[in-house]
Amino acid sequence: MEMLGEARIKASRETVWDALNDPMVLQASIPGCEALERTADNAFSATVVSKVGPIKARFTGKVTLSDIQAPRSYTLTGEGSGGAAGFAKADISVSLEAFEPQLTLLRYTVKANLGGKLAQLGSRMIDAAARKSADEFFDLFAKQVNGRKGDGSQASAGSGLDMLELAAPSAASVAQVAPEPGPAQVAAPVPVASHAPAAASTEAHNDAVMDVLTSEQVKVWISDEIAVVTLNRPGSRNAMTYDMWKAFPAIMGSLARNPKVRAIILTGAGDDFCSGADIPEFEKVRGDAAQATAYEVAVDACCDAIADIGKPTIAVLRGYCLGGGAHLAMSCDFRYASAGAIFGIPAARLSIVYGVRGTRKLLSLVGLPMAKKILFGAQRFSADEALLNGFVDQVSGSSAKAASWWQRLRGAEASPSVPVDPMAAARDFARSLAGNAPLSIAGAKALLNGMAMGTGALDLAHAERQIEAAAGSDDYREGRAAFADKRAPRFQGR
């Protein structure tokens, strides 16, 4: 029998990990567990009473932990004998993904073998009993973890932005938030257009950045070398305010300079990614032609900062992704959507001409006929349509298996064959990218983006500097040495 599943637990990954290694918590969470005692550092003895169909028995045996990568994953192996009822052995692979400082995704895969009378029962009965036990375990486990909260534990990575660095950047850093390339490291600058604020307006710009961060309209958190940037106005479907647009170049610049960040995920709080610009504030910030021009400069600067950062970016899209939200998503290198995501660019309904940069990105993703259809029609389209037309790269939860009779009885959804949550899929992908050479990714990104944006967008001299810097880097030597030694390379980005 094989089974997989996942559960969201509202606690830090460290808290969940400690609970998974606490015999008292496990005993209280395992249905029918009468005793669970530690016999060694990673071994326990166990007694469990279990009922599968007409067979009820007391199983005694042992539990061992292996492949331990604290606080991220382990394999739990349980072996038990129930006398005449037969025997059971199960290998359970458990992984913990830190979605937020106080939100952990627990994923598990079970592979089990049964013998004796248990093996004679039908597969449906066994599967239903296993799923029921798993559901009960996670209900009980979540209650145990919630009872442990309040111990002050926090995710070790913490928040990723240096608030002092962002509090008073120089006028030059506002105009170009990425540092000038040095001899050992070339980083593509993040342009903020030619309308970048002068020194006289730097203080007001800094205040806007700090207001956005301190009010948590945009949240940033780093874990496992992945930075998650969250638009945090769920009551407004994460609509972007003028100050949020202006804050992004500084935020992305900070992440560009952070060597602990290898990939970036952009997402929205609650049920939506982003419904676009905050139209109710237009009267104040976009009321005339001059304000409209300044507003578009801020939008372009924000999206350019996302597009030009020399690290891979992934947009995780749930619910609405409309207008300016679509521009944010298109500025990322990849787009992972939920099955229920809704897309659209309603500029034609507001008598707005979608910006040059956003239109170019749309054209490069979907092609000319589809880009015209999206912009002329101003109609919304589904995640499946977005996958077909090239707007998104993956839709999570669209290939679910049929629900078992137990799930239909409970009204539960089918067990997914791929993660239903696009954040889980995006983090898996981001982690695979984070292990590759940063200089290679930065150089390839600059070349591809420049070529895709058309004539004049690619700075050939800058591209050649990136190629030369990578060829002379420590990472290049490490890559060759790792290949010769048949081991995984350890890249440092220099």
C-alpha positions as CSV (number, residue, x, y, z in Angstrom):
1,M,0.0,0.0,0.0
2,E,1.2,3.5,-0.8
3,M,-0.3,6.8,0.4
4,L,0.7,10.4,0.4
5,G,-0.7,13.5,1.9
6,E,0.0,16.9,3.5
7,A,-1.2,19.0,6.4
8,R,-0.8,22.7,7.3
9,I,0.1,23.3,10.9
10,K,0.0,26.8,12.4
11,A,3.4,26.7,14.2
12,S,7.0,27.2,13.4
13,R,8.9,24.4,11.7
14,E,11.2,24.1,14.8
15,T,8.1,23.6,17.0
16,V,6.7,21.0,14.7
17,W,10.0,19.2,14.4
18,D,10.4,19.0,18.2
19,A,6.9,17.6,18.5
20,L,7.6,14.9,15.9
21,N,10.5,13.8,18.0
22,D,8.7,13.9,21.3
23,P,7.4,10.4,22.3
24,M,4.6,11.9,24.5
25,V,3.3,14.0,21.6
26,L,3.5,11.0,19.2
27,Q,1.7,8.7,21.7
28,A,-1.1,11.2,22.2
29,S,-1.4,11.6,18.4
30,I,-1.3,8.0,17.2
31,P,-4.8,6.5,17.3
32,G,-4.9,3.5,19.6
33,C,-1.4,4.0,20.9
34,E,-1.1,2.6,24.4
35,A,2.6,3.1,24.9
36,L,5.6,4.7,23.2
37,E,8.9,4.7,25.0
38,R,12.3,5.8,23.8
39,T,14.8,2.9,23.8
40,A,17.7,4.8,22.1
41,D,18.4,8.2,20.5
42,N,16.3,7.4,17.4
43,A,14.4,4.3,18.5
44,F,11.2,3.6,20.4
45,S,9.1,0.6,21.5
46,A,5.4,0.8,20.8
47,T,2.1,-0.8,21.6
48,V,-0.9,0.1,19.4
49,V,-4.4,-1.3,19.3
50,S,-5.8,-1.1,15.7
51,K,-9.0,-2.1,14.0
52,V,-9.1,-2.8,10.3
53,G,-12.5,-4.0,9.1
54,P,-13.5,-7.0,11.3
55,I,-9.9,-7.5,12.6
56,K,-8.9,-5.8,15.8
57,A,-5.5,-6.6,17.4
58,R,-2.9,-5.3,19.8
59,F,0.4,-4.7,17.9
60,T,3.7,-4.6,19.7
61,G,6.9,-3.6,18.0
62,K,9.5,-0.9,17.4
63,V,9.8,2.4,15.7
64,T,13.1,3.8,14.3
65,L,14.1,7.1,12.8
66,S,16.5,7.4,9.9
67,D,17.6,9.8,7.1
68,I,17.4,12.6,9.7
69,Q,17.9,16.1,8.3
70,A,16.8,18.3,11.2
71,P,14.6,20.3,11.2
72,R,13.4,19.3,7.7
73,S,12.8,15.6,7.2
74,Y,13.2,12.1,8.4
75,T,12.0,8.6,7.7
76,L,10.0,6.7,10.4
77,T,10.0,3.0,10.1
78,G,7.5,1.0,12.2
79,E,7.4,-2.8,12.6
80,G,4.8,-4.6,14.7
81,S,3.2,-8.0,15.2
82,G,-0.4,-8.5,16.1
83,G,-0.3,-12.3,16.7
84,A,-2.9,-14.2,14.8
85,A,-4.0,-10.9,13.1
86,G,-0.7,-10.8,11.2
87,F,2.1,-8.2,11.0
88,A,2.6,-4.7,9.6
89,K,5.6,-2.7,8.5
90,A,5.5,0.9,7.3
91,D,8.1,3.3,6.1
92,I,6.9,6.9,6.5
93,S,8.9,9.7,4.9
94,V,8.1,13.1,6.6
95,S,9.2,16.5,5.4
96,L,8.5,19.9,6.8
97,E,8.3,23.0,4.7
98,A,8.5,26.4,6.4
99,F,5.8,28.5,4.6
100,E,5.9,31.3,7.1
101,P,7.4,31.9,10.5
102,Q,4.3,30.3,12.1
103,L,3.0,28.1,9.3
104,T,4.5,24.7,8.4
105,L,3.5,22.3,5.7
106,L,4.0,18.7,6.7
107,R,4.1,16.3,3.8
108,Y,4.3,12.5,4.2
109,T,4.6,9.4,2.1
110,V,3.6,6.0,3.4
111,K,4.8,2.6,2.0
112,A,3.3,-0.3,4.0
113,N,3.4,-4.1,3.8
114,L,0.9,-6.3,5.6
115,G,0.9,-10.0,6.4
116,G,-1.4,-12.7,7.9
117,K,-5.1,-12.0,8.1
118,L,-4.6,-8.3,7.5
119,A,-3.2,-9.0,4.0
120,Q,-6.4,-10.9,3.1
121,L,-8.6,-7.9,3.5
122,G,-9.5,-5.9,0.4
123,S,-7.3,-3.0,-0.7
124,R,-10.2,-0.5,-0.4
125,M,-10.8,-1.5,3.2
126,I,-7.1,-1.2,4.1
127,D,-6.8,2.1,2.2
128,A,-9.8,3.6,4.0
129,A,-8.6,2.5,7.4
130,A,-5.1,4.0,6.7
131,R,-6.5,7.3,5.5
132,K,-8.8,7.5,8.5
133,S,-5.9,6.9,10.8
134,A,-3.8,9.5,9.1
135,D,-6.7,12.1,9.3
136,E,-7.1,11.3,13.0
137,F,-3.3,11.5,13.6
138,F,-3.0,15.0,12.1
139,D,-6.1,16.3,14.0
140,L,-4.6,15.1,17.2
141,F,-1.1,16.2,16.4
142,A,-2.2,19.7,15.5
143,K,-3.9,20.0,18.9
144,Q,-0.7,18.8,20.6
145,V,1.4,21.3,18.7
146,N,-1.0,24.1,19.5
147,G,-0.7,23.2,23.1
148,R,3.1,23.6,22.9
149,K,3.0,27.1,21.3
150,G,3.9,30.1,23.3
151,D,7.4,28.8,24.1
152,G,8.9,31.7,22.2
153,S,10.4,29.5,19.5
154,Q,10.9,31.1,16.2
155,A,12.0,29.9,12.8
156,S,15.8,30.1,12.8
157,A,16.1,32.1,9.6
158,G,13.9,34.9,10.8
159,S,12.9,37.9,8.7
160,G,15.3,38.6,5.9
161,L,15.4,42.4,5.4
162,D,18.0,44.6,7.1
163,M,15.7,47.4,8.3
164,L,18.6,49.7,9.1
165,E,19.9,49.3,5.5
166,L,16.5,50.2,4.1
167,A,15.9,53.0,6.6
168,A,18.2,55.5,5.0
169,P,19.7,54.4,1.7
170,S,21.6,57.0,-0.3
171,A,20.1,58.9,-3.2
172,A,22.3,56.7,-5.5
173,S,20.9,53.5,-3.9
174,V,17.4,54.7,-4.6
175,A,18.2,55.2,-8.2
176,Q,20.0,51.9,-8.5
177,V,19.5,49.5,-5.7
178,A,22.0,46.8,-6.7
179,P,25.7,47.4,-6.1
180,E,28.1,48.0,-8.9
181,P,29.7,44.7,-10.1
182,G,33.1,43.9,-8.6
183,P,35.9,41.9,-10.2
184,A,34.7,38.6,-8.6
185,Q,31.0,39.1,-8.9
186,V,28.8,40.7,-11.5
187,A,25.3,41.5,-10.6
188,A,22.8,43.0,-13.0
189,P,21.7,46.5,-11.8
190,V,18.1,47.1,-11.0
191,P,17.0,50.1,-13.0
192,V,14.5,52.5,-11.6
193,A,14.0,54.3,-14.8
194,S,15.3,57.8,-15.7
195,H,12.7,59.4,-13.4
196,A,14.5,58.2,-10.2
197,P,14.0,60.6,-7.3
198,A,16.8,63.1,-6.7
199,A,18.5,63.5,-3.4
200,A,15.9,66.2,-2.3
201,S,13.1,63.6,-2.4
202,T,15.1,60.7,-1.1
203,E,13.8,61.2,2.5
204,A,10.1,61.0,1.3
205,H,10.9,57.9,-0.7
206,N,12.6,56.3,2.3
207,D,9.6,57.1,4.5
208,A,7.3,55.4,2.0
209,V,9.5,52.3,2.0
210,M,9.6,52.1,5.8
211,D,5.8,52.7,6.1
212,V,5.1,49.8,3.7
213,L,7.4,47.5,5.7
214,T,6.5,48.5,9.2
215,S,2.8,48.3,8.4
216,E,3.5,44.9,6.9
217,Q,1.8,45.8,3.6
218,V,4.7,43.8,2.2
219,K,6.3,41.0,4.3
220,V,9.6,39.4,3.6
221,W,10.8,36.1,5.2
222,I,13.8,33.9,4.4
223,S,14.1,30.2,5.0
224,D,16.3,27.5,3.4
225,E,17.9,30.1,1.1
226,I,14.4,31.1,-0.3
227,A,13.0,34.5,0.3
228,V,9.2,34.8,0.3
229,V,7.9,38.3,-0.4
230,T,4.2,38.5,0.4
231,L,1.7,41.2,-0.6
232,N,-0.2,41.6,2.6
233,R,-3.5,43.5,2.0
234,P,-5.9,40.5,1.9
235,G,-8.9,42.7,2.7
236,S,-8.3,44.5,-0.6
237,R,-7.3,41.4,-2.5
238,N,-3.7,42.6,-2.1
239,A,-4.2,45.6,-4.4
240,M,-1.0,47.5,-4.8
241,T,-0.9,51.0,-3.3
242,Y,1.4,53.7,-4.8
243,D,3.8,53.4,-1.8
244,M,4.0,49.6,-2.3
245,W,5.0,50.1,-6.0
246,K,7.7,52.6,-4.8
247,A,9.0,50.3,-2.0
248,F,9.8,47.3,-4.2
249,P,13.1,48.5,-5.7
250,A,14.6,48.8,-2.3
251,I,13.2,45.5,-1.1
252,M,14.5,43.6,-4.2
253,G,17.8,45.5,-3.9
254,S,18.2,44.2,-0.3
255,L,17.5,40.7,-1.4
256,A,19.9,41.0,-4.3
257,R,22.7,41.9,-1.9
258,N,21.9,39.1,0.6
259,P,24.2,36.1,0.0
260,K,21.8,33.9,2.0
261,V,19.1,34.3,-0.7
262,R,19.3,32.1,-3.7
263,A,15.7,32.3,-5.0
264,I,12.7,34.5,-4.4
265,I,9.0,33.7,-4.3
266,L,6.4,36.4,-4.7
267,T,2.9,35.7,-3.4
268,G,-0.1,37.2,-1.8
269,A,-1.7,36.8,1.6
270,G,-5.1,35.1,2.0
271,D,-7.0,33.9,-1.0
272,D,-5.6,36.1,-3.8
273,F,-2.3,37.1,-5.4
274,C,-3.0,40.6,-6.4
275,S,-6.1,42.3,-7.9
276,G,-4.0,45.0,-9.5
277,A,-3.5,48.7,-8.6
278,D,-5.5,50.2,-5.7
279,I,-8.0,52.0,-7.8
280,P,-9.8,53.8,-4.9
281,E,-6.6,55.9,-4.3
282,F,-6.3,56.9,-8.0
283,E,-8.1,60.2,-7.4
284,K,-5.3,61.2,-5.0
285,V,-2.2,59.7,-6.7
286,R,-3.3,59.4,-10.3
287,G,-5.7,62.3,-10.7
288,D,-4.0,64.1,-13.7
289,A,-1.6,63.4,-16.5
290,A,1.5,64.3,-14.5
291,Q,0.5,62.1,-11.6
292,A,-0.4,59.3,-14.0
293,T,3.1,59.5,-15.6
294,A,4.8,59.4,-12.1
295,Y,2.6,56.5,-11.2
296,E,3.6,54.5,-14.3
297,V,7.2,55.2,-13.6
298,A,6.8,53.7,-10.1
299,V,5.0,50.6,-11.5
300,D,7.8,50.1,-14.1
301,A,10.5,50.6,-11.5
302,C,8.8,48.0,-9.2
303,C,8.4,45.4,-12.0
304,D,11.9,46.1,-13.4
305,A,13.4,45.5,-10.0
306,I,11.7,42.1,-9.9
307,A,12.6,41.2,-13.5
308,D,16.2,42.4,-13.4
309,I,17.3,40.9,-10.0
310,G,20.1,38.3,-10.7
311,K,18.3,35.5,-8.8
312,P,15.4,33.3,-10.0
313,T,12.0,34.5,-9.1
314,I,8.7,32.5,-8.9
315,A,5.2,34.0,-8.6
316,V,2.8,31.8,-6.6
317,L,-0.7,32.7,-7.9
318,R,-4.0,32.1,-6.1
319,G,-7.3,33.7,-6.7
320,Y,-7.2,37.0,-8.5
321,C,-4.2,38.0,-10.7
322,L,-5.4,41.0,-12.5
323,G,-4.1,44.2,-14.2
324,G,-1.0,45.3,-12.2
325,G,-1.0,42.0,-10.5
326,A,-0.5,40.3,-13.9
327,H,2.5,42.7,-14.5
328,L,4.0,41.6,-11.2
329,A,3.5,38.0,-12.1
330,M,4.9,38.4,-15.6
331,S,8.0,40.1,-14.1
332,C,8.9,36.9,-12.3
333,D,10.9,34.2,-14.1
334,F,8.2,31.5,-13.4
335,R,4.5,31.4,-12.5
336,Y,3.0,28.6,-10.4
337,A,-0.8,28.8,-10.1
338,S,-3.6,27.2,-8.1
339,A,-6.4,25.5,-10.1
340,G,-8.8,28.2,-9.0
341,A,-6.6,31.2,-10.0
342,I,-8.3,33.9,-12.2
343,F,-6.3,36.1,-14.7
344,G,-7.0,39.2,-16.7
345,I,-5.8,42.6,-17.8
346,P,-8.8,45.0,-17.7
347,A,-7.0,48.1,-18.9
348,A,-9.5,48.5,-21.9
349,R,-12.3,48.8,-19.4
350,L,-10.6,51.7,-17.6
351,S,-9.4,53.6,-20.7
352,I,-5.8,52.8,-19.8
353,V,-3.1,51.8,-22.2
354,Y,-1.1,48.9,-20.6
355,G,2.5,50.0,-20.2
356,V,5.3,49.2,-22.7
357,R,7.2,46.9,-20.3
358,G,4.1,45.0,-19.3
359,T,2.9,44.6,-22.9
360,R,6.4,43.3,-23.9
361,K,6.3,40.7,-21.2
362,L,2.8,39.6,-22.2
363,L,3.9,39.4,-25.8
364,S,6.9,37.3,-25.0
365,L,4.8,34.8,-22.9
366,V,1.7,34.3,-25.0
367,G,2.5,35.5,-28.5
368,L,0.9,38.3,-30.6
369,P,-2.6,36.9,-31.3
370,M,-3.2,35.9,-27.7
371,A,-1.8,39.2,-26.3
372,K,-4.2,41.1,-28.5
373,K,-7.1,38.9,-27.3
374,I,-6.2,39.5,-23.7
375,L,-5.7,43.3,-24.0
376,F,-8.5,44.0,-26.5
377,G,-11.0,41.9,-24.8
378,A,-10.2,42.7,-21.2
379,Q,-11.7,39.4,-20.3
380,R,-10.7,37.1,-17.4
381,F,-9.3,33.6,-18.1
382,S,-8.9,30.5,-15.9
383,A,-5.7,28.8,-14.7
384,D,-6.1,26.0,-17.2
385,E,-6.4,28.6,-20.0
386,A,-3.4,30.4,-18.7
387,L,-1.4,27.1,-18.8
388,L,-2.5,26.5,-22.4
389,N,-1.7,30.0,-23.6
390,G,1.7,30.1,-21.8
391,F,0.9,32.7,-19.2
392,V,1.7,30.3,-16.3
393,D,4.2,27.4,-16.1
394,Q,2.3,25.0,-13.8
395,V,-1.1,24.6,-12.3
396,S,-1.1,22.7,-9.0
397,G,-3.9,20.3,-8.0
398,S,-5.2,19.8,-11.5
399,S,-4.2,16.1,-11.7
400,A,-5.8,14.8,-8.6
401,K,-6.6,11.1,-8.2
402,A,-10.2,9.9,-7.8
403,A,-11.5,10.1,-4.2
404,S,-11.8,6.9,-2.2
405,W,-15.2,5.8,-0.9
406,W,-14.1,7.0,2.6
407,Q,-13.3,10.5,1.3
408,R,-16.6,10.7,-0.6
409,L,-18.4,9.7,2.6
410,R,-16.6,12.4,4.5
411,G,-17.0,14.9,1.8
412,A,-13.2,15.3,1.5
413,E,-11.3,16.1,-1.6
414,A,-9.3,13.6,-3.5
415,S,-5.8,12.8,-2.5
416,P,-3.5,14.8,-4.8
417,S,-0.9,13.2,-7.0
418,V,0.8,16.6,-7.1
419,P,0.8,19.2,-4.4
420,V,-2.6,21.1,-4.4
421,D,-0.9,24.2,-3.0
422,P,1.3,25.9,-5.6
423,M,3.5,27.2,-2.8
424,A,4.7,23.7,-2.1
425,A,5.5,23.1,-5.8
426,A,7.2,26.5,-6.1
427,R,9.4,25.9,-3.0
428,D,10.4,22.5,-4.4
429,F,11.4,24.1,-7.7
430,A,13.1,27.0,-5.9
431,R,15.2,24.6,-3.9
432,S,16.3,22.8,-7.0
433,L,17.5,26.2,-8.5
434,A,19.1,27.3,-5.2
435,G,21.8,24.6,-5.5
436,N,23.0,25.8,-8.9
437,A,25.7,28.4,-9.6
438,P,24.4,31.9,-8.8
439,L,26.7,33.6,-11.4
440,S,25.4,31.2,-14.1
441,I,21.8,32.0,-13.3
442,A,22.4,35.7,-13.1
443,G,24.2,35.7,-16.5
444,A,21.7,33.5,-18.2
445,K,18.8,35.6,-16.9
446,A,20.3,38.9,-18.1
447,L,20.9,37.4,-21.6
448,L,17.5,35.8,-22.0
449,N,15.6,38.7,-20.6
450,G,17.5,41.1,-22.8
451,M,16.9,39.0,-25.9
452,A,13.2,38.5,-25.1
453,M,12.6,42.2,-24.6
454,G,13.7,43.0,-28.1
455,T,16.2,45.2,-30.0
456,G,18.2,47.5,-27.7
457,A,17.2,45.8,-24.5
458,L,20.3,43.7,-24.2
459,D,23.5,45.4,-23.0
460,L,26.1,43.4,-24.9
461,A,29.0,44.9,-23.0
462,H,27.4,44.0,-19.7
463,A,26.6,40.5,-20.9
464,E,30.3,40.0,-21.9
465,R,31.4,41.2,-18.5
466,Q,29.1,38.7,-16.8
467,I,30.4,35.8,-19.0
468,E,34.0,36.8,-18.2
469,A,33.4,37.1,-14.5
470,A,31.8,33.7,-14.3
471,A,34.7,32.1,-16.3
472,G,37.2,33.5,-13.7
473,S,35.1,32.8,-10.6
474,D,35.8,30.5,-7.7
475,D,32.4,28.9,-8.5
476,Y,33.7,27.9,-12.0
477,R,36.7,26.2,-10.4
478,E,34.4,24.5,-7.8
479,G,32.1,23.3,-10.5
480,R,34.9,21.6,-12.4
481,A,36.3,20.1,-9.2
482,A,32.9,18.8,-8.1
483,F,32.4,17.2,-11.5
484,A,35.8,15.5,-11.3
485,D,35.1,14.3,-7.8
486,K,31.6,13.1,-8.6
487,R,30.0,15.2,-5.8
488,A,27.5,18.0,-5.5
489,P,29.1,21.4,-6.0
490,R,29.1,24.0,-3.2
491,F,28.6,27.4,-4.9
492,Q,29.2,30.6,-3.1
493,G,28.3,33.2,-5.8
494,R,31.8,34.5,-6.3
